[in-house]
Amino acid sequence: MKNTQRTRLRAAVTLAFAAFLGGCRMTVLDPKGQVGADEKTLIIVATLLMLLVVLPVIGMTLYFAWKYRASNTQATYAPNWSHSNRIEAAVWGVPCAIILVLAVITWKTSHSLDPFKPLDVAEGAAAGPKPIEVEVVALDWKWLFIYPEQHVASVNELAFPAGTPVHFKITSDSVMNAFFIPQLGSQVYAMAGMQTHVNLVADTPGAYQGMSANFSGPGFSDMKFTAKVTSQADFDAWVKAAQASRRPLSFDAYNELSKPSEKAGVAYYGSVEPVLYATVLDKYMDKTSGQTLAQKLCLPTKQTVAQSTPARNAVAINATSRTAAPAATE
């Protein structure tokens, strides 16, 4: 009878755990890229090192509680015991050694997994593929992805080829948020008026869920996007499909898009205002310096150079005439 009850209890506990964990997806431990794989290794190594202390402590706690229970008259009773050099050495020495090892690992991985650091995906002596540039803007409650080299943009959908590094520039046009693709690694915060960077790569084609990992209001739980990792040919087709969209992402269109909305669908823009991303950053910058962030971050185009050259020449001529005028008078 007792065995039957124990079996039923174990089955009930097992089913309860299965129900609680049924909605969990161990995406962080199922990486699909170089950064995610390195972070998975770091998580496992750090956890195992910490378990070197945790498991013995749990085991000894249970053992001592059983051995020195009140009914065990065979256990040694030493009410005046107060110190042991061997115990002190173990209690302090083992954790210190583990912390030292963790410190070395943390130091190395803090540099090797630096989000700003470009990824090296070259095979042998051959040069790797050129990274794709993507500008990310966190909005309420959706993600805007701008491809400055392809001159397209998308909402809540990100696409890039497998094996090709992607350089993300990330900011926010609202409250603080967090850009995170669990299977690719590196959660990075998005903050208004600030720009952060992250470099990621995916080794396997597929559709990976991206998300906001920082509470940002009522639409936070649905602030998700899909990262579509494809072949180069499929990525080129995706770009052409986006370019075929008749909707331009002008400043007026962006102002409409940036209004708070929940459960926003996927959208594509066939053209993008060239300095839109920098303008979003400029909104929160101090203008007293006389130079906008767009001037600091954006390389001048041929058009802006052509437009600015006559003005610069005029300034130079005026400055020369002012300098030469006193000399002519004398």
C-alpha positions as CSV (number, residue, x, y, z in Angstrom):
1,M,0.0,0.0,0.0
2,K,2.8,2.4,1.0
3,N,4.7,1.6,-2.2
4,T,1.7,2.3,-4.3
5,Q,1.2,5.7,-2.6
6,R,4.8,6.6,-3.1
7,T,4.6,5.6,-6.8
8,R,1.6,7.8,-7.3
9,L,3.2,10.7,-5.4
10,R,6.3,10.5,-7.6
11,A,4.2,10.4,-10.7
12,A,2.2,13.4,-9.6
13,V,5.4,15.4,-8.9
14,T,6.8,14.4,-12.2
15,L,3.7,15.5,-14.0
16,A,3.7,18.8,-12.1
17,F,7.2,19.6,-13.1
18,A,6.4,18.6,-16.7
19,A,3.5,21.0,-16.7
20,F,5.5,23.9,-15.2
21,L,8.3,23.4,-17.7
22,G,6.2,22.5,-20.7
23,G,6.1,26.1,-21.9
24,C,9.9,26.6,-21.5
25,R,12.2,26.5,-24.6
26,M,15.9,26.2,-23.8
27,T,16.8,28.4,-26.7
28,V,19.8,29.9,-25.0
29,L,21.2,26.3,-24.7
30,D,20.4,25.6,-28.3
31,P,22.6,28.2,-30.1
32,K,22.7,28.6,-33.8
33,G,25.7,30.9,-34.1
34,Q,29.3,31.5,-33.0
35,V,28.4,34.0,-30.3
36,G,25.6,31.9,-28.9
37,A,27.8,28.8,-28.8
38,D,30.6,30.6,-26.9
39,E,28.1,32.0,-24.4
40,K,26.6,28.5,-23.9
41,T,30.0,27.1,-23.1
42,L,30.6,30.0,-20.6
43,I,27.3,29.3,-18.9
44,I,28.0,25.6,-18.5
45,V,31.6,26.1,-17.3
46,A,30.6,28.7,-14.8
47,T,27.7,26.6,-13.5
48,L,29.8,23.5,-13.1
49,L,32.5,25.5,-11.2
50,M,29.9,26.9,-8.8
51,L,28.4,23.4,-8.3
52,L,31.7,22.3,-6.9
53,V,30.7,24.3,-3.8
54,V,27.0,24.0,-3.9
55,L,26.7,20.2,-4.2
56,P,29.1,19.3,-1.3
57,V,27.4,21.9,0.9
58,I,23.9,20.4,0.2
59,G,25.2,16.9,0.7
60,M,27.0,17.7,4.0
61,T,23.9,19.6,5.3
62,L,21.8,16.5,4.8
63,Y,24.5,14.2,6.1
64,F,25.1,16.2,9.3
65,A,21.4,16.6,9.9
66,W,21.0,12.8,9.7
67,K,24.1,11.8,11.6
68,Y,23.7,14.3,14.5
69,R,19.9,13.8,15.0
70,A,18.7,13.6,18.5
71,S,17.9,9.8,18.3
72,N,21.5,8.9,17.3
73,T,23.3,8.2,20.5
74,Q,26.4,6.9,18.7
75,A,27.3,10.3,17.3
76,T,30.2,12.2,18.9
77,Y,28.9,15.0,21.2
78,A,31.4,17.9,21.5
79,P,29.6,21.0,22.8
80,N,32.9,22.8,23.5
81,W,34.3,22.3,19.9
82,S,35.0,25.7,18.2
83,H,37.8,25.5,15.6
84,S,39.5,23.3,13.0
85,N,42.4,24.4,10.8
86,R,41.5,21.8,8.1
87,I,37.9,22.9,8.0
88,E,38.9,26.5,7.8
89,A,41.3,25.7,4.9
90,A,38.6,23.9,3.0
91,V,35.9,26.4,3.7
92,W,38.0,29.4,2.5
93,G,40.5,27.7,0.1
94,V,38.1,26.0,-2.3
95,P,35.8,29.0,-2.9
96,C,38.8,31.3,-3.3
97,A,40.2,28.9,-5.9
98,I,36.9,28.7,-7.8
99,I,36.6,32.5,-7.7
100,L,40.1,32.9,-9.1
101,V,39.3,30.5,-12.0
102,L,36.0,32.3,-12.7
103,A,37.8,35.7,-12.6
104,V,40.3,34.5,-15.3
105,I,37.4,33.1,-17.4
106,T,35.4,36.3,-17.0
107,W,38.4,38.4,-18.0
108,K,39.0,36.5,-21.2
109,T,35.4,36.2,-22.3
110,S,34.6,39.8,-21.5
111,H,37.1,40.7,-24.3
112,S,36.4,37.8,-26.7
113,L,32.6,38.2,-26.4
114,D,32.6,42.0,-26.5
115,P,29.5,43.0,-28.5
116,F,31.4,45.8,-30.2
117,K,34.1,43.4,-31.5
118,P,33.8,42.4,-35.1
119,L,33.4,38.7,-35.7
120,D,36.1,36.7,-37.5
121,V,34.3,34.1,-39.6
122,A,37.0,33.8,-42.3
123,E,37.9,30.2,-43.3
124,G,41.6,29.7,-43.5
125,A,43.4,32.4,-45.4
126,A,40.4,33.5,-47.3
127,A,38.6,36.7,-46.3
128,G,35.2,36.3,-44.8
129,P,32.0,37.8,-46.2
130,K,31.4,41.5,-45.7
131,P,29.2,42.2,-42.6
132,I,25.7,43.4,-43.2
133,E,24.8,46.7,-41.6
134,V,21.5,47.0,-39.8
135,E,20.2,49.9,-37.8
136,V,17.7,49.0,-35.1
137,V,15.2,51.3,-33.5
138,A,13.1,50.1,-30.5
139,L,9.6,51.7,-30.7
140,D,6.4,51.2,-28.6
141,W,5.9,48.2,-29.1
142,K,7.7,47.1,-32.2
143,W,11.1,46.8,-33.8
144,L,12.2,48.8,-36.8
145,F,15.1,47.4,-38.9
146,I,16.8,49.7,-41.4
147,Y,19.2,48.4,-44.0
148,P,21.2,51.5,-45.1
149,E,23.2,49.7,-47.8
150,Q,20.1,48.0,-49.3
151,H,18.0,51.2,-48.8
152,V,15.0,49.2,-47.3
153,A,13.4,48.8,-43.9
154,S,11.2,46.3,-42.2
155,V,9.1,46.1,-39.0
156,N,9.2,43.1,-36.8
157,E,11.1,41.0,-39.3
158,L,14.9,40.7,-39.7
159,A,16.6,38.8,-42.5
160,F,20.3,38.0,-43.3
161,P,22.3,35.2,-44.9
162,A,23.7,32.3,-42.9
163,G,27.4,32.5,-42.3
164,T,27.5,36.3,-42.9
165,P,28.2,38.6,-39.9
166,V,25.7,41.2,-39.1
167,H,26.7,44.5,-37.4
168,F,23.7,46.0,-35.5
169,K,23.5,49.7,-34.4
170,I,20.9,49.9,-31.8
171,T,19.0,52.8,-30.3
172,S,15.5,53.5,-28.9
173,D,12.9,56.2,-29.7
174,S,11.1,55.5,-26.5
175,V,11.9,54.0,-23.1
176,M,14.8,51.8,-22.4
177,N,14.5,48.4,-24.1
178,A,16.7,45.3,-24.8
179,F,17.4,43.6,-28.1
180,F,17.8,39.9,-27.8
181,I,17.8,36.9,-30.2
182,P,18.3,34.0,-27.7
183,Q,19.7,31.5,-30.1
184,L,22.3,33.9,-31.5
185,G,23.3,35.4,-28.2
186,S,24.2,38.8,-26.6
187,Q,21.3,40.7,-25.2
188,V,22.0,44.4,-25.7
189,Y,20.1,47.4,-24.3
190,A,18.5,50.1,-26.5
191,M,18.4,53.6,-25.0
192,A,17.1,56.8,-26.3
193,G,19.8,59.2,-27.4
194,M,22.5,56.5,-27.2
195,Q,23.8,54.0,-29.7
196,T,25.1,50.5,-28.8
197,H,26.6,47.9,-31.1
198,V,26.4,44.1,-31.4
199,N,27.9,41.7,-33.9
200,L,26.1,38.4,-34.5
201,V,26.3,35.6,-37.0
202,A,24.0,32.5,-37.6
203,D,25.5,29.3,-38.9
204,T,22.2,27.5,-39.7
205,P,19.3,28.7,-41.8
206,G,16.0,29.0,-39.9
207,A,13.5,31.3,-38.3
208,Y,14.6,32.4,-34.8
209,Q,12.5,34.4,-32.4
210,G,13.8,37.8,-31.3
211,M,12.3,39.7,-28.4
212,S,12.4,42.6,-26.1
213,A,14.0,41.5,-22.9
214,N,13.2,44.6,-20.8
215,F,9.8,45.6,-19.6
216,S,8.6,48.6,-21.5
217,G,4.9,49.0,-21.0
218,P,1.6,47.3,-21.8
219,G,2.7,46.0,-25.2
220,F,5.9,44.5,-24.0
221,S,4.8,40.9,-24.0
222,D,4.0,41.0,-27.8
223,M,7.1,43.0,-28.7
224,K,8.7,40.1,-30.7
225,F,10.2,39.8,-34.1
226,T,11.4,37.0,-36.4
227,A,15.1,36.7,-37.5
228,K,15.0,34.9,-40.8
229,V,18.4,33.3,-41.6
230,T,18.5,32.3,-45.3
231,S,20.8,31.5,-48.1
232,Q,22.4,34.4,-50.0
233,A,20.1,33.9,-52.9
234,D,17.0,34.0,-50.6
235,F,18.3,37.1,-48.8
236,D,18.7,38.9,-52.2
237,A,15.1,37.9,-53.1
238,W,13.9,39.2,-49.7
239,V,15.6,42.5,-50.4
240,K,14.1,42.8,-53.8
241,A,10.7,42.0,-52.4
242,A,11.2,44.8,-49.8
243,Q,12.4,47.2,-52.5
244,A,9.2,46.4,-54.5
245,S,7.1,47.9,-51.7
246,R,5.6,51.2,-52.7
247,R,5.7,52.6,-49.1
248,P,8.7,54.9,-48.5
249,L,9.9,55.4,-44.9
250,S,9.9,59.2,-44.9
251,F,9.9,61.3,-41.8
252,D,6.2,61.6,-41.9
253,A,5.8,57.8,-42.3
254,Y,8.2,57.3,-39.4
255,N,6.3,59.7,-37.2
256,E,3.2,57.7,-37.8
257,L,5.0,54.4,-37.3
258,S,6.5,55.5,-34.0
259,K,3.1,56.0,-32.4
260,P,2.5,53.4,-29.7
261,S,0.7,50.2,-31.0
262,E,0.4,46.7,-29.8
263,K,0.7,43.4,-31.7
264,A,2.1,45.2,-34.8
265,G,2.4,43.1,-37.9
266,V,5.3,42.8,-40.3
267,A,5.7,45.7,-42.7
268,Y,8.2,46.6,-45.5
269,Y,9.4,49.9,-46.8
270,G,10.9,50.1,-50.3
271,S,13.0,53.3,-49.6
272,V,14.3,54.9,-46.5
273,E,15.2,58.5,-45.6
274,P,19.0,58.4,-45.6
275,V,19.6,60.1,-42.2
276,L,16.5,58.8,-40.5
277,Y,18.4,56.7,-37.9
278,A,20.7,59.5,-37.1
279,T,17.8,61.9,-36.8
280,V,16.2,59.6,-34.2
281,L,19.4,59.8,-32.2
282,D,19.5,63.6,-32.6
283,K,16.1,64.1,-31.0
284,Y,17.6,63.4,-27.6
285,M,20.9,65.2,-28.0
286,D,22.1,68.5,-26.6
287,K,22.0,71.0,-29.5
288,T,24.1,73.6,-27.7
289,S,27.3,72.1,-29.2
290,G,26.3,73.3,-32.6
291,Q,27.0,69.9,-34.2
292,T,24.3,67.2,-34.5
293,L,25.0,63.6,-34.0
294,A,24.1,63.0,-37.6
295,Q,27.1,65.0,-38.6
296,K,29.3,63.0,-36.2
297,L,28.0,59.5,-37.2
298,C,27.0,59.7,-40.9
299,L,29.6,59.8,-43.7
300,P,28.7,62.6,-46.2
301,T,27.1,61.5,-49.4
302,K,28.2,62.8,-52.8
303,Q,25.2,65.1,-52.9
304,T,25.9,66.7,-49.5
305,V,29.6,67.1,-50.5
306,A,28.6,68.7,-53.8
307,Q,26.1,71.0,-52.0
308,S,28.6,72.0,-49.3
309,T,31.6,72.6,-51.5
310,P,30.4,75.9,-53.0
311,A,29.4,77.1,-49.6
312,R,32.9,76.2,-48.2
313,N,34.5,78.0,-51.2
314,A,32.4,81.1,-50.6
315,V,33.4,81.1,-46.9
316,A,37.1,80.7,-47.9
317,I,36.8,83.5,-50.5
318,N,35.1,85.8,-47.9
319,A,37.8,85.0,-45.3
320,T,40.5,85.7,-47.8
321,S,39.0,89.0,-48.9
322,R,38.6,90.1,-45.2
323,T,42.3,89.2,-44.6
324,A,43.5,90.9,-47.8
325,A,41.4,94.1,-47.3
326,P,43.5,95.7,-44.6
327,A,46.7,95.0,-46.5
328,A,45.3,96.7,-49.6
329,T,44.3,99.7,-47.5
330,E,47.8,100.1,-46.2
